[in-house]
Amino acid sequence: MLESYLEIYMDSISLVERLHRLLLDIMKWELDAAGVTQVNNIQALLLYNIGDAELTAGELRSRGHYLGSNVSYNLKKLVQAGYIHHERSAADRRSVRVKLTSEGHRIRELVYAMYLRHCALLPEAGGLDDDKLRKLTGLMFDLESFWQDQIKLQIKKE
């Protein structure tokens, strides 16, 4: 019994990883079709997640679940390319706040338009109506909550 449950659990984990990679592939094609060459798919997702906010790298890590070195590297590249404006926080000079430039907003809009197209196609072409998508999202939140609980248990043990 436990062996078959383990197989299903491992399939679920693998699927989450594959879905994320597929999303990044789709985003890469979207960028290529729009002629965007200075931003990669991960950076486009980062721009989308920043949105209209003004955030620190730490806030981006906690919001988007990015790894610290990845956020710092990609933010640096996006600042150099003119997609993000950054400035030191007046309250804490060690902290840098970032926000999108007009070019950054252009990439964000490109990603947003892709997501809207997907939402229009999902019910018919993907077979995922509103109810199914809500259930799927709920199940993924349940798994996330379980994993977060496991981390909390490990921290308590230390």
Disulfide bonds with the S-S distance in Angstrom:
none
